[in-house]
Amino acid sequence: MDFTGRVVIITGAARGLGRACAARFHEQGASVAVNVRDQARADEVAGALGARALAVPGDITADGIPAEIVRKTLDRFGRVDILVNNAAHARSTRFEQLDAEEWRLALETNMTAPFLLMKAALPAMKAQSYGRIINISSSAGRSVSTLGGAHYTASKTGLLGLTRAAAKELGRFGVTVNAICPGMIDTELTRENASDELLARLAASYPVPRLGRPLEVADLICFVASEAAGFITGASFNITGGDLML
């Protein structure tokens, strides 16, 4: 896949899936705007990628930040072709301990911020009659989370609904909207929320008996963002090693 001339925005790009995705797009020719909450880490990610990378730091739940991310990208590159809504609030707080503040933060991060980023990017995509929006949901969004709390499952399910509704309305503008639903992927976040013993036990139960790799998810994202996927919209792609089959 060749993304030469394309411009990508990726949220939550400091590590894990976001960083792997940024690296894949960049090595395939894209210019990449990487969003990380703080300036220093955003600069580090952009610097590691190379000259076609731009740091667009900021907390995506803060007022005005989604629009600012898009504006800075347009100021630097003049266009936005691909938006990857990857940043997520993912905690394992159990239902009885879950309070309203943490519930709202999950919905703000996992649903509202992607909505606002999509809204901000849409005028540029409409003007060029081309756009790819890819929302990173989860197998939790199609079933229930293994490690995350109720707020994670609920918000990732809502993101799938947003994906379908946006796809229905935006296709006529040349903009496709799809979702990726990863299962258990071997990232820093996964390791922070589960012991090695638990992860080994879970992986052994999958039809493909291992954890997924971040670059495998990144390659799927790149396919959905490519020219080859131009007739795919409103879809949700599982990448779970067979743990979820729908």
ChimeraX commands (.cxc) that place a marker at each C-alpha (Angstrom):
marker #1 position 0.00,0.00,0.00 radius 0.5
marker #1 position 1.28,3.40,-1.01 radius 0.5
marker #1 position 0.13,6.45,0.95 radius 0.5
marker #1 position 2.44,8.95,-0.72 radius 0.5
marker #1 position 0.75,12.35,-0.65 radius 0.5
marker #1 position -1.82,11.31,1.93 radius 0.5
marker #1 position -2.11,12.99,5.34 radius 0.5
marker #1 position -3.09,10.99,8.42 radius 0.5
marker #1 position -4.11,12.10,11.92 radius 0.5
marker #1 position -3.67,9.47,14.65 radius 0.5
marker #1 position -4.77,10.06,18.23 radius 0.5
marker #1 position -3.18,8.25,21.15 radius 0.5
marker #1 position 0.02,7.72,19.19 radius 0.5
marker #1 position 2.51,7.52,22.06 radius 0.5
marker #1 position 2.63,3.74,22.25 radius 0.5
marker #1 position 0.86,0.50,21.44 radius 0.5
marker #1 position -1.53,0.42,18.50 radius 0.5
marker #1 position -1.29,4.16,17.87 radius 0.5
marker #1 position 2.46,4.19,17.58 radius 0.5
marker #1 position 2.53,1.08,15.41 radius 0.5
marker #1 position -0.09,2.64,13.16 radius 0.5
marker #1 position 1.85,5.90,12.87 radius 0.5
marker #1 position 5.01,4.00,11.97 radius 0.5
marker #1 position 3.24,1.91,9.31 radius 0.5
marker #1 position 1.62,4.89,7.60 radius 0.5
marker #1 position 4.85,6.88,7.66 radius 0.5
marker #1 position 6.96,4.09,6.18 radius 0.5
marker #1 position 4.36,3.73,3.41 radius 0.5
marker #1 position 4.76,7.37,2.41 radius 0.5
marker #1 position 2.13,9.26,4.38 radius 0.5
marker #1 position 2.57,12.49,6.28 radius 0.5
marker #1 position 1.47,11.77,9.84 radius 0.5
marker #1 position 0.12,14.09,12.53 radius 0.5
marker #1 position 0.57,12.35,15.87 radius 0.5
marker #1 position -1.57,13.28,18.83 radius 0.5
marker #1 position -0.27,12.61,22.33 radius 0.5
marker #1 position -1.57,14.36,25.41 radius 0.5
marker #1 position 1.62,16.23,26.33 radius 0.5
marker #1 position 3.98,18.19,24.11 radius 0.5
marker #1 position 7.22,16.40,25.03 radius 0.5
marker #1 position 5.92,12.93,24.22 radius 0.5
marker #1 position 4.27,14.13,21.03 radius 0.5
marker #1 position 7.55,15.71,19.93 radius 0.5
marker #1 position 9.39,12.49,20.73 radius 0.5
marker #1 position 7.03,10.37,18.61 radius 0.5
marker #1 position 7.13,12.80,15.69 radius 0.5
marker #1 position 10.91,13.09,15.90 radius 0.5
marker #1 position 11.33,9.32,15.86 radius 0.5
marker #1 position 9.13,9.00,12.76 radius 0.5
marker #1 position 10.89,11.60,10.62 radius 0.5
marker #1 position 10.42,14.77,8.61 radius 0.5
marker #1 position 6.88,13.95,7.43 radius 0.5
marker #1 position 5.59,13.74,11.00 radius 0.5
marker #1 position 3.96,16.52,12.99 radius 0.5
marker #1 position 3.31,16.68,16.74 radius 0.5
marker #1 position -0.26,17.78,17.52 radius 0.5
marker #1 position -0.40,17.46,21.32 radius 0.5
marker #1 position -3.42,17.93,23.53 radius 0.5
marker #1 position -6.04,16.24,25.67 radius 0.5
marker #1 position -8.75,15.29,23.17 radius 0.5
marker #1 position -11.43,15.64,25.86 radius 0.5
marker #1 position -10.57,19.32,26.45 radius 0.5
marker #1 position -12.63,22.07,24.83 radius 0.5
marker #1 position -11.37,23.02,21.39 radius 0.5
marker #1 position -8.55,20.46,21.19 radius 0.5
marker #1 position -10.09,18.22,18.47 radius 0.5
marker #1 position -10.55,21.24,16.19 radius 0.5
marker #1 position -7.05,22.49,17.02 radius 0.5
marker #1 position -5.52,19.13,16.08 radius 0.5
marker #1 position -7.17,19.30,12.66 radius 0.5
marker #1 position -6.31,22.98,12.19 radius 0.5
marker #1 position -2.60,22.42,12.94 radius 0.5
marker #1 position -2.54,19.49,10.52 radius 0.5
marker #1 position -4.12,21.56,7.76 radius 0.5
marker #1 position -1.74,24.45,8.46 radius 0.5
marker #1 position 1.26,22.15,8.01 radius 0.5
marker #1 position 0.15,19.77,5.26 radius 0.5
marker #1 position -2.79,21.50,3.57 radius 0.5
marker #1 position -5.13,18.50,3.69 radius 0.5
marker #1 position -6.46,15.66,5.85 radius 0.5
marker #1 position -7.13,12.33,4.14 radius 0.5
marker #1 position -7.27,9.81,6.97 radius 0.5
marker #1 position -8.37,10.09,10.60 radius 0.5
marker #1 position -7.62,7.27,13.03 radius 0.5
marker #1 position -9.48,7.69,16.31 radius 0.5
marker #1 position -7.30,5.48,18.46 radius 0.5
marker #1 position -6.95,7.24,21.84 radius 0.5
marker #1 position -8.95,5.51,24.56 radius 0.5
marker #1 position -9.78,5.56,28.24 radius 0.5
marker #1 position -9.36,1.91,29.22 radius 0.5
marker #1 position -9.57,1.03,32.90 radius 0.5
marker #1 position -10.62,-2.13,34.66 radius 0.5
marker #1 position -12.63,-0.49,37.45 radius 0.5
marker #1 position -15.36,-2.93,38.51 radius 0.5
marker #1 position -19.01,-1.96,38.32 radius 0.5
marker #1 position -19.58,-1.42,42.03 radius 0.5
marker #1 position -16.53,0.82,42.32 radius 0.5
marker #1 position -17.23,2.76,39.12 radius 0.5
marker #1 position -18.30,6.34,39.79 radius 0.5
marker #1 position -20.00,8.88,37.55 radius 0.5
marker #1 position -16.81,10.88,36.97 radius 0.5
marker #1 position -14.89,7.92,35.57 radius 0.5
marker #1 position -17.93,6.82,33.56 radius 0.5
marker #1 position -18.17,10.25,31.93 radius 0.5
marker #1 position -14.45,10.37,31.21 radius 0.5
marker #1 position -14.65,7.07,29.33 radius 0.5
marker #1 position -17.54,8.33,27.21 radius 0.5
marker #1 position -15.83,11.68,26.59 radius 0.5
marker #1 position -12.60,9.97,25.47 radius 0.5
marker #1 position -13.99,6.97,23.61 radius 0.5
marker #1 position -17.09,8.49,21.98 radius 0.5
marker #1 position -17.37,12.27,22.19 radius 0.5
marker #1 position -13.78,13.08,21.19 radius 0.5
marker #1 position -13.92,10.84,18.09 radius 0.5
marker #1 position -17.22,12.51,17.13 radius 0.5
marker #1 position -15.67,15.97,17.47 radius 0.5
marker #1 position -12.56,14.98,15.52 radius 0.5
marker #1 position -14.73,13.57,12.74 radius 0.5
marker #1 position -16.73,16.81,12.65 radius 0.5
marker #1 position -13.54,18.88,12.54 radius 0.5
marker #1 position -11.96,16.84,9.73 radius 0.5
marker #1 position -15.09,16.56,7.61 radius 0.5
marker #1 position -14.98,19.98,5.86 radius 0.5
marker #1 position -11.48,19.27,4.49 radius 0.5
marker #1 position -12.49,15.77,3.43 radius 0.5
marker #1 position -15.65,17.05,1.72 radius 0.5
marker #1 position -13.68,19.73,-0.12 radius 0.5
marker #1 position -11.42,17.09,-1.66 radius 0.5
marker #1 position -14.25,14.49,-2.08 radius 0.5
marker #1 position -12.10,11.96,-0.26 radius 0.5
marker #1 position -11.70,10.74,3.28 radius 0.5
marker #1 position -11.12,7.67,5.38 radius 0.5
marker #1 position -12.25,7.66,9.02 radius 0.5
marker #1 position -11.23,4.67,11.11 radius 0.5
marker #1 position -12.50,4.32,14.66 radius 0.5
marker #1 position -10.66,1.92,16.94 radius 0.5
marker #1 position -13.34,0.13,18.91 radius 0.5
marker #1 position -12.73,-3.27,20.51 radius 0.5
marker #1 position -14.06,-6.79,20.65 radius 0.5
marker #1 position -15.63,-5.39,23.86 radius 0.5
marker #1 position -17.80,-3.20,21.65 radius 0.5
marker #1 position -19.28,-6.28,20.03 radius 0.5
marker #1 position -19.51,-8.41,23.17 radius 0.5
marker #1 position -18.03,-7.52,26.58 radius 0.5
marker #1 position -14.53,-6.64,27.73 radius 0.5
marker #1 position -12.29,-9.25,29.32 radius 0.5
marker #1 position -10.22,-6.73,31.28 radius 0.5
marker #1 position -12.01,-3.37,30.99 radius 0.5
marker #1 position -14.91,-2.11,33.05 radius 0.5
marker #1 position -18.53,-1.48,32.10 radius 0.5
marker #1 position -17.66,2.05,30.96 radius 0.5
marker #1 position -15.14,0.68,28.47 radius 0.5
marker #1 position -17.59,-1.84,27.00 radius 0.5
marker #1 position -20.41,0.71,26.81 radius 0.5
marker #1 position -18.32,3.41,25.16 radius 0.5
marker #1 position -16.76,1.06,22.63 radius 0.5
marker #1 position -20.24,-0.23,21.72 radius 0.5
marker #1 position -21.38,3.36,21.26 radius 0.5
marker #1 position -18.42,4.05,18.99 radius 0.5
marker #1 position -19.62,1.28,16.66 radius 0.5
marker #1 position -23.04,2.95,16.48 radius 0.5
marker #1 position -21.41,6.27,15.68 radius 0.5
marker #1 position -19.37,4.58,12.95 radius 0.5
marker #1 position -22.46,3.15,11.25 radius 0.5
marker #1 position -24.47,6.36,11.48 radius 0.5
marker #1 position -21.64,8.51,10.12 radius 0.5
marker #1 position -20.97,6.03,7.31 radius 0.5
marker #1 position -24.60,6.23,6.21 radius 0.5
marker #1 position -24.48,10.02,5.94 radius 0.5
marker #1 position -20.95,10.70,4.71 radius 0.5
marker #1 position -20.50,8.20,1.89 radius 0.5
marker #1 position -21.97,10.59,-0.67 radius 0.5
marker #1 position -19.08,12.96,0.04 radius 0.5
marker #1 position -16.46,10.34,-0.77 radius 0.5
marker #1 position -15.81,9.68,2.92 radius 0.5
marker #1 position -15.86,6.14,4.31 radius 0.5
marker #1 position -16.21,5.40,8.02 radius 0.5
marker #1 position -15.23,2.02,9.46 radius 0.5
marker #1 position -14.22,0.49,12.77 radius 0.5
marker #1 position -11.53,-1.91,13.90 radius 0.5
marker #1 position -12.31,-4.26,16.80 radius 0.5
marker #1 position -9.08,-5.66,18.26 radius 0.5
marker #1 position -9.09,-8.46,20.78 radius 0.5
marker #1 position -6.23,-9.07,23.17 radius 0.5
marker #1 position -3.21,-7.33,21.65 radius 0.5
marker #1 position 0.24,-7.40,23.23 radius 0.5
marker #1 position 0.61,-3.72,24.14 radius 0.5
marker #1 position 1.87,-1.84,27.16 radius 0.5
marker #1 position -1.72,-1.10,28.17 radius 0.5
marker #1 position -2.66,-4.78,28.09 radius 0.5
marker #1 position 0.39,-5.68,30.19 radius 0.5
marker #1 position -0.51,-2.99,32.73 radius 0.5
marker #1 position -3.96,-4.49,33.28 radius 0.5
marker #1 position -3.19,-8.21,33.41 radius 0.5
marker #1 position -0.51,-10.51,34.73 radius 0.5
marker #1 position 1.67,-12.56,32.41 radius 0.5
marker #1 position 0.02,-15.69,33.78 radius 0.5
marker #1 position -3.48,-14.45,32.97 radius 0.5
marker #1 position -2.49,-13.36,29.48 radius 0.5
marker #1 position -0.85,-16.73,28.79 radius 0.5
marker #1 position -3.99,-18.53,29.95 radius 0.5
marker #1 position -6.25,-16.35,27.82 radius 0.5
marker #1 position -4.04,-16.67,24.75 radius 0.5
marker #1 position -3.97,-20.46,25.03 radius 0.5
marker #1 position -7.77,-20.51,24.76 radius 0.5
marker #1 position -7.93,-18.69,21.40 radius 0.5
marker #1 position -8.17,-20.58,18.07 radius 0.5
marker #1 position -4.95,-18.74,17.15 radius 0.5
marker #1 position -3.29,-19.36,20.53 radius 0.5
marker #1 position -1.34,-16.16,21.10 radius 0.5
marker #1 position -1.79,-12.46,21.68 radius 0.5
marker #1 position -2.12,-10.20,18.66 radius 0.5
marker #1 position 0.71,-7.93,17.59 radius 0.5
marker #1 position 0.32,-4.15,17.26 radius 0.5
marker #1 position 1.67,-4.16,13.71 radius 0.5
marker #1 position -0.96,-6.71,12.69 radius 0.5
marker #1 position -3.64,-4.24,13.76 radius 0.5
marker #1 position -1.74,-1.40,12.05 radius 0.5
marker #1 position -1.71,-3.36,8.78 radius 0.5
marker #1 position -5.47,-3.88,8.97 radius 0.5
marker #1 position -5.97,-0.15,9.62 radius 0.5
marker #1 position -3.81,0.66,6.60 radius 0.5
marker #1 position -5.87,-1.66,4.40 radius 0.5
marker #1 position -9.13,-0.03,5.49 radius 0.5
marker #1 position -7.55,3.38,4.78 radius 0.5
marker #1 position -6.29,2.34,1.36 radius 0.5
marker #1 position -7.68,2.81,-2.14 radius 0.5
marker #1 position -8.51,-0.90,-2.17 radius 0.5
marker #1 position -11.17,-0.39,0.51 radius 0.5
marker #1 position -13.08,2.37,-1.25 radius 0.5
marker #1 position -16.36,0.39,-1.37 radius 0.5
marker #1 position -16.24,-0.59,2.31 radius 0.5
marker #1 position -18.06,1.63,4.77 radius 0.5
marker #1 position -20.00,1.14,7.99 radius 0.5
marker #1 position -18.08,-2.08,8.62 radius 0.5
marker #1 position -16.48,-3.40,11.81 radius 0.5
marker #1 position -13.40,-5.57,11.39 radius 0.5
marker #1 position -12.59,-8.12,14.10 radius 0.5
marker #1 position -8.94,-8.93,14.72 radius 0.5
marker #1 position -9.12,-11.27,17.70 radius 0.5
marker #1 position -7.34,-14.52,16.87 radius 0.5
marker #1 position -10.79,-16.11,16.73 radius 0.5
marker #1 position -11.73,-15.22,20.31 radius 0.5
marker #1 position -14.79,-13.45,18.89 radius 0.5
marker #1 position -16.48,-14.82,15.77 radius 0.5
marker #1 position -19.35,-12.77,14.33 radius 0.5
marker link #1:1,2 radius 0.2
marker link #1:2,3 radius 0.2
marker link #1:3,4 radius 0.2
marker link #1:4,5 radius 0.2
marker link #1:5,6 radius 0.2
marker link #1:6,7 radius 0.2
marker link #1:7,8 radius 0.2
marker link #1:8,9 radius 0.2
marker link #1:9,10 radius 0.2
marker link #1:10,11 radius 0.2
marker link #1:11,12 radius 0.2
marker link #1:12,13 radius 0.2
marker link #1:13,14 radius 0.2
marker link #1:14,15 radius 0.2
marker link #1:15,16 radius 0.2
marker link #1:16,17 radius 0.2
marker link #1:17,18 radius 0.2
marker link #1:18,19 radius 0.2
marker link #1:19,20 radius 0.2
marker link #1:20,21 radius 0.2
marker link #1:21,22 radius 0.2
marker link #1:22,23 radius 0.2
marker link #1:23,24 radius 0.2
marker link #1:24,25 radius 0.2
marker link #1:25,26 radius 0.2
marker link #1:26,27 radius 0.2
marker link #1:27,28 radius 0.2
marker link #1:28,29 radius 0.2
marker link #1:29,30 radius 0.2
marker link #1:30,31 radius 0.2
marker link #1:31,32 radius 0.2
marker link #1:32,33 radius 0.2
marker link #1:33,34 radius 0.2
marker link #1:34,35 radius 0.2
marker link #1:35,36 radius 0.2
marker link #1:36,37 radius 0.2
marker link #1:37,38 radius 0.2
marker link #1:38,39 radius 0.2
marker link #1:39,40 radius 0.2
marker link #1:40,41 radius 0.2
marker link #1:41,42 radius 0.2
marker link #1:42,43 radius 0.2
marker link #1:43,44 radius 0.2
marker link #1:44,45 radius 0.2
marker link #1:45,46 radius 0.2
marker link #1:46,47 radius 0.2
marker link #1:47,48 radius 0.2
marker link #1:48,49 radius 0.2
marker link #1:49,50 radius 0.2
marker link #1:50,51 radius 0.2
marker link #1:51,52 radius 0.2
marker link #1:52,53 radius 0.2
marker link #1:53,54 radius 0.2
marker link #1:54,55 radius 0.2
marker link #1:55,56 radius 0.2
marker link #1:56,57 radius 0.2
marker link #1:57,58 radius 0.2
marker link #1:58,59 radius 0.2
marker link #1:59,60 radius 0.2
marker link #1:60,61 radius 0.2
marker link #1:61,62 radius 0.2
marker link #1:62,63 radius 0.2
marker link #1:63,64 radius 0.2
marker link #1:64,65 radius 0.2
marker link #1:65,66 radius 0.2
marker link #1:66,67 radius 0.2
marker link #1:67,68 radius 0.2
marker link #1:68,69 radius 0.2
marker link #1:69,70 radius 0.2
marker link #1:70,71 radius 0.2
marker link #1:71,72 radius 0.2
marker link #1:72,73 radius 0.2
marker link #1:73,74 radius 0.2
marker link #1:74,75 radius 0.2
marker link #1:75,76 radius 0.2
marker link #1:76,77 radius 0.2
marker link #1:77,78 radius 0.2
marker link #1:78,79 radius 0.2
marker link #1:79,80 radius 0.2
marker link #1:80,81 radius 0.2
marker link #1:81,82 radius 0.2
marker link #1:82,83 radius 0.2
marker link #1:83,84 radius 0.2
marker link #1:84,85 radius 0.2
marker link #1:85,86 radius 0.2
marker link #1:86,87 radius 0.2
marker link #1:87,88 radius 0.2
marker link #1:88,89 radius 0.2
marker link #1:89,90 radius 0.2
marker link #1:90,91 radius 0.2
marker link #1:91,92 radius 0.2
marker link #1:92,93 radius 0.2
marker link #1:93,94 radius 0.2
marker link #1:94,95 radius 0.2
marker link #1:95,96 radius 0.2
marker link #1:96,97 radius 0.2
marker link #1:97,98 radius 0.2
marker link #1:98,99 radius 0.2
marker link #1:99,100 radius 0.2
marker link #1:100,101 radius 0.2
marker link #1:101,102 radius 0.2
marker link #1:102,103 radius 0.2
marker link #1:103,104 radius 0.2
marker link #1:104,105 radius 0.2
marker link #1:105,106 radius 0.2
marker link #1:106,107 radius 0.2
marker link #1:107,108 radius 0.2
marker link #1:108,109 radius 0.2
marker link #1:109,110 radius 0.2
marker link #1:110,111 radius 0.2
marker link #1:111,112 radius 0.2
marker link #1:112,113 radius 0.2
marker link #1:113,114 radius 0.2
marker link #1:114,115 radius 0.2
marker link #1:115,116 radius 0.2
marker link #1:116,117 radius 0.2
marker link #1:117,118 radius 0.2
marker link #1:118,119 radius 0.2
marker link #1:119,120 radius 0.2
marker link #1:120,121 radius 0.2
marker link #1:121,122 radius 0.2
marker link #1:122,123 radius 0.2
marker link #1:123,124 radius 0.2
marker link #1:124,125 radius 0.2
marker link #1:125,126 radius 0.2
marker link #1:126,127 radius 0.2
marker link #1:127,128 radius 0.2
marker link #1:128,129 radius 0.2
marker link #1:129,130 radius 0.2
marker link #1:130,131 radius 0.2
marker link #1:131,132 radius 0.2
marker link #1:132,133 radius 0.2
marker link #1:133,134 radius 0.2
marker link #1:134,135 radius 0.2
marker link #1:135,136 radius 0.2
marker link #1:136,137 radius 0.2
marker link #1:137,138 radius 0.2
marker link #1:138,139 radius 0.2
marker link #1:139,140 radius 0.2
marker link #1:140,141 radius 0.2
marker link #1:141,142 radius 0.2
marker link #1:142,143 radius 0.2
marker link #1:143,144 radius 0.2
marker link #1:144,145 radius 0.2
marker link #1:145,146 radius 0.2
marker link #1:146,147 radius 0.2
marker link #1:147,148 radius 0.2
marker link #1:148,149 radius 0.2
marker link #1:149,150 radius 0.2
marker link #1:150,151 radius 0.2
marker link #1:151,152 radius 0.2
marker link #1:152,153 radius 0.2
marker link #1:153,154 radius 0.2
marker link #1:154,155 radius 0.2
marker link #1:155,156 radius 0.2
marker link #1:156,157 radius 0.2
marker link #1:157,158 radius 0.2
marker link #1:158,159 radius 0.2
marker link #1:159,160 radius 0.2
marker link #1:160,161 radius 0.2
marker link #1:161,162 radius 0.2
marker link #1:162,163 radius 0.2
marker link #1:163,164 radius 0.2
marker link #1:164,165 radius 0.2
marker link #1:165,166 radius 0.2
marker link #1:166,167 radius 0.2
marker link #1:167,168 radius 0.2
marker link #1:168,169 radius 0.2
marker link #1:169,170 radius 0.2
marker link #1:170,171 radius 0.2
marker link #1:171,172 radius 0.2
marker link #1:172,173 radius 0.2
marker link #1:173,174 radius 0.2
marker link #1:174,175 radius 0.2
marker link #1:175,176 radius 0.2
marker link #1:176,177 radius 0.2
marker link #1:177,178 radius 0.2
marker link #1:178,179 radius 0.2
marker link #1:179,180 radius 0.2
marker link #1:180,181 radius 0.2
marker link #1:181,182 radius 0.2
marker link #1:182,183 radius 0.2
marker link #1:183,184 radius 0.2
marker link #1:184,185 radius 0.2
marker link #1:185,186 radius 0.2
marker link #1:186,187 radius 0.2
marker link #1:187,188 radius 0.2
marker link #1:188,189 radius 0.2
marker link #1:189,190 radius 0.2
marker link #1:190,191 radius 0.2
marker link #1:191,192 radius 0.2
marker link #1:192,193 radius 0.2
marker link #1:193,194 radius 0.2
marker link #1:194,195 radius 0.2
marker link #1:195,196 radius 0.2
marker link #1:196,197 radius 0.2
marker link #1:197,198 radius 0.2
marker link #1:198,199 radius 0.2
marker link #1:199,200 radius 0.2
marker link #1:200,201 radius 0.2
marker link #1:201,202 radius 0.2
marker link #1:202,203 radius 0.2
marker link #1:203,204 radius 0.2
marker link #1:204,205 radius 0.2
marker link #1:205,206 radius 0.2
marker link #1:206,207 radius 0.2
marker link #1:207,208 radius 0.2
marker link #1:208,209 radius 0.2
marker link #1:209,210 radius 0.2
marker link #1:210,211 radius 0.2
marker link #1:211,212 radius 0.2
marker link #1:212,213 radius 0.2
marker link #1:213,214 radius 0.2
marker link #1:214,215 radius 0.2
marker link #1:215,216 radius 0.2
marker link #1:216,217 radius 0.2
marker link #1:217,218 radius 0.2
marker link #1:218,219 radius 0.2
marker link #1:219,220 radius 0.2
marker link #1:220,221 radius 0.2
marker link #1:221,222 radius 0.2
marker link #1:222,223 radius 0.2
marker link #1:223,224 radius 0.2
marker link #1:224,225 radius 0.2
marker link #1:225,226 radius 0.2
marker link #1:226,227 radius 0.2
marker link #1:227,228 radius 0.2
marker link #1:228,229 radius 0.2
marker link #1:229,230 radius 0.2
marker link #1:230,231 radius 0.2
marker link #1:231,232 radius 0.2
marker link #1:232,233 radius 0.2
marker link #1:233,234 radius 0.2
marker link #1:234,235 radius 0.2
marker link #1:235,236 radius 0.2
marker link #1:236,237 radius 0.2
marker link #1:237,238 radius 0.2
marker link #1:238,239 radius 0.2
marker link #1:239,240 radius 0.2
marker link #1:240,241 radius 0.2
marker link #1:241,242 radius 0.2
marker link #1:242,243 radius 0.2
marker link #1:243,244 radius 0.2
marker link #1:244,245 radius 0.2
marker link #1:245,246 radius 0.2
view
